[in-house]
Amino acid sequence: MGIEGDGGQSGEQDQNPFGLSHQEYWDLLSPEERMMQFDEYGLYALTPRCFSEPILEHIQGNVVVDACCSVGGMTIPMAQSGKHVIAIELDPHRLELAKKNAEIFGVQDRITFISGDVLEEIPKLSADTIFFDGQWVGQSTEEGQLFTLSDFSPNGKDFLTQCFKIAKCVIFRVPANFDFSELEQFPYQYRKEPTVVDGETVAYTVYWENVSGVGV
């Protein structure tokens, strides 16, 4: 099964090893992705390859930060595309799973893993692109209420402010009910692309591709 400790040997498994409640996430994964080692949250927070491939086309430069990398679902395809990836994860257990997954796919030499708080680590780094698809997964708001930057963990405003100081390209995944008016506080133009599953928009990818790097 694609769970921790199995060595990633059963990519053909059709049933989600964590139960039917997350079967829709498992169904989105390719056989190769099912070879990865997960915990339950790591599966839920994964950016499936069918979503990540369009994002890879817009990554600029050679050095990419995967903020909140979880078990490495986006880290690995970025490394496979030839980038050097700096993968940050606060949870030490998921970081170890990400390292094991990098070894499964043979890209560990292209990844620098950092255990720590992304808000503390980002200012220490130099990168061309920063990618975030992290701690909004599994968080909910009341029905009809918009998801705001303060609902992210880490705080979305603080995170983006740090990113704009060091990277010329920032890629930010948000839920479908995100309040885009909050992005108007930043002096950079952005564009957004929907993630559609079975005809329903489930998320957006927000791109800032010409950030000056002088800070906000």
ABEGO torsion letter per residue (X at the ends): XBBBGAGGABAABABBAAEAAAAAAAAABBAAAAABBBBAAAAAABBBAAAAAAAAAABBEABBBBBGAEAGAAAAAAAAAGBBBBBBBABAAAAAAAAAAAAAAGAAAABBBBBEBAAAAAAABBBABBBBBBAABGBBBBBGBBBBAAABOBBAAAAAAAAAAABABBBBBBBAABBAAAAAABABBBBBBBBBBGGBBABBBBBBABBAGAEX
